[in-house]
Amino acid sequence: MESEQLFNRGYYRNSYNSITSASSDEELLDGAGVIMDFHTTEDDNLLDGDASSGTNYTMTNGGNISSSTHLLDLLDEPIPGVGTYDDFHTIDWVREKCKDRERHRKITSKKKESAWEFTKSLYDAWSGWLVVTLTGLASGALAGLIDIAADWMNDLKEGVCLSALWFNHEQCCWGSNETTFEERDKCPQWKTWAELILGQAEGPGSYIMNYIMYIYWALAFAFLAVCLVKVFAPYACGSGIPEIKTILSGFIIRGYLGKWTLMIKTITLVLAVASGLSLGKEGPLVHVACCCGNIFSYLFPKYSKNEAKKREVLSAASAAGVSVAFGAPIGGVLFSLEEVSYYFPLKTLWRSFFAALVAAFVLRSINPFGNSRLVLFYVEYHTPWYMFELFPFILLGVFGGLWGAFFIRANIAWCRRRKSTRFGKYPVLEVIIVAAITAIVAFPNPYTRQNTSELIKELFTDCGPLESSQLCQYHSGMNGSQVVGDLSDRPAGPGVYSAMWQLSLALIFKIIMTIFTFGIKVPSGLFIPSMAIGAIAGRIVGIAVEQLAYYHHDWFLFKEWCEVGADCITPGLYAMVGAAACLGGVTRMTVSLVVIVFELTGGLEYIVPLMAAVMTSKWVGDAFGREGIYEAHIRLNGYPFLDAKEEFTHTTLASEVMRPRRNSPPLAVLTQDDLTVEDLESIINETSFNGFPVIVSKESQRLVGFALRRDIIIAIENARRKQEGIMRTSRVYFTQHAPSLPADSPRPLKLRSILDMSPFTVTDHTPMEIVVDIFRKLGLRQCLVTHNGLMTSDQKHDVALSDWRLLGIITKKDILRHMAQMANLDPESIMFN
């Protein structure tokens, strides 16, 4: 019934037959109303070359329409390059899926012929697991290397370990017997720069020298990072997640996941984190992992020759990246599913899980933090939460949503200004200015001077007898015999109030600097700065609620749960909830974010507070705009990305969006047997279109198929090299049989082999809501628009020859322009430049 309704609403059923019965994206790609059967010797042979024995190409386009032709009708050898894609173009998901099916059929049919063919079939079956295993191993090893190097270089800004230069501050004092409980980070082996240069550890001169050296090292690291990015790998800057989302949707960005990008991103990520800029390494680690997945996929023909299959590896790689970034393998899989992946079949879910497992295992084996954990800020709480605490948790969610909405608008406005003014032409100067301001302002405040991950760890940690942090300086008569869980709520001491002021200043500083830092030309992640802002706000709220419960324990809110002398409020839990809320407000993640934070704490008990805060932050953020920071940057850069989360509710029709428009030049088309090589080259040179509809004649406008610009150019060049008699006056034909020509005519050129005989079509009355859904679920690049004219009595018996007259074409960018126009935006401002 639903299919019939679609047909009645203007749908060309013959071009789109099985979408209504498909239950998943995989089925949509598998069926899609088009069943293609390729019999070729190599993946790259598709659509290219001459007819050889057993080389057939069959397309069945829904219903009873069936057309068969030989793919390799013309040349003895395949045409190199036909069936591949140019830079900044979108892949054809349906064609790539069909190529993989035919490759699989070929291997399956041959595996019983010999032991060698059986071994090849086993290798093909296991290649997916091998590539994700290698990706997980490389991701875990690189993450461990980055963590160790970043910790060492971060401490280098403050001093150096004389006994072992490769030790960071903490490692340097591990073996010292001269540390005290109050000053556990001071030992004779560790020397500050003031001690090395001036010979004194205290006093104004020492402070100024340490201040100068801190700024010097911060500027040196930032300058080296931006220079390496600018000279060797411009794609290594930024987070990488917006581009990875676009690539996973089918877009081609050559070099973005290459070996140079991997190497430079790994080095500069260490430098950028060590410089003290308000950024994190977690987002760029996803980019690093995807680079590993892309490089290893070239070792296996199954993935190197198929862009759609390669994206399955990249989805698994992104899961491995989050796994090592947060020590959250399950959260990494959910992150890949919820946030970055466009096409996520069930087998990709399994392989993503395995890649995340391998990556986490390798990182745990390296143990970069020396705490036998996967992350630096792993914490455990020993007290439950109470129902009245849901109110402050929800308030933190509101703060996270407001912060996310404010940050997205402010950061996008600044990035747009950077792109549209001369300031964007000097990326090195911008990085130096931001690094200098960050270092100058950060040094006086201990909470901004320290590494952001260490700050989050301190804010998450609950106060106990072994904690010497200023945040734990309460008035209490506790002694060393008390355990952590037995500590009751206590009145705050001077250290706590001092820390509150410093944290308030740190919150303002982090908010301002993160806006200007995210998007500069160094690797810059957003997870850690957002979590730090939320953790600071959460800790402040937690201490406030704790003191309120202590001084007013007889209030009705606290009376039932907070007895005098009981441990009622855990400020560290508020920091964790605030961190999740702020990260959710910026990225609009929900399920994966809760699981990631849950894996950080290791306790199921705090799932409800996390869910409440994260959902509140999403609702509040969505009230100001539904897109997260990554979608906003995708739109800012004009990438051709159709977000599945975005709803299209307008009542326009395909005829209103298609090209050509009224008063526009007519659609550039090719006729099936009337053109010469010179005519064809003239059309290609005078236009910039990526493909051309092929029609019977200019009079009938009846659709035959669709030919890609790239394939036409390659086929003509190859024919001139390998065939004699091909001249500029040679007739070009896309039909099965050559047209009748005079005896003295030059040899004709047959291009039927590169013709897509069943392009996707919709009628001019198809609602755009359905057209947008087709493009999203099938990953189409273009769709032809036809008009159902009256059939003659001679044609009624043959639906394939019915008068489906070509009217125009709708491309992915046409849809993006239309959606921007419906949102009252300038449609040309979002296009990729």
Protein Blocks (a to p, Z undefined) as FASTA:
>chain_A
ZZmmmmmnopafklomklmmpcbfklmmmnnopacddddfbfklgoiacddehiacddde
ehjbccdddfklmbmbdcehihpacehiacdfklmmmmmmmmmmmmmmmmmmpmklmmmm
mmmmmmmmmmmmmmmmmmmmmmmmmmmmmmmmmmmmnmccfklmkbcfklmmmmpckbcf
klmmbcfklccfklmmnopabdjklmmmmmmmmmmmmmmmmmmmmmmmmmmommlgcjkl
mmmmmmmnopacehklmmklmmmmmmmmmmmmmnopacdfklmmmmmmmmmmmmmmmmpm
klmmomklmmmmmmmmmmmmmmmmnopaklmmmmmmmmmpmbdcfklmmmmmmmmmmmmm
mmmmnomnonopabfklccdfbdcdfklmmmmmmmmmmmmmmmmmmmmmmmmmmmmmmmm
mklmmmmlmmmmmmmmmmmmmmmpmklmpcfklmmmmmmpccdfklcbfklmccdfbdfk
bcfklpccddddfklmmmmmmmmmmmmmmmmmmmmmnopacdcdfklmmmmmmmmmmmmm
mmmmmmmmmmmmmbmklmmmmcghiafbcfklmmmmmmmmmmmmmnopaklmmmmmmmmn
opaklmmmmmmmmmmmmmmmmmnocbdfklmmmmmnopacddfkbccfbfbdfklmmccd
ehiacdddddfklccfklmmmmmmmpccfbdcddfblklopafbdcdfklmmmmmmmmmm
mpghiafklccdfbfbdcdddfkbccdddfklmpcfbbcdddfklcfklmmmmmmmnopa
bdcddddddddfklmmmmklpccdcfbdcdfklmmmmmmmmnopafklmpcZZ
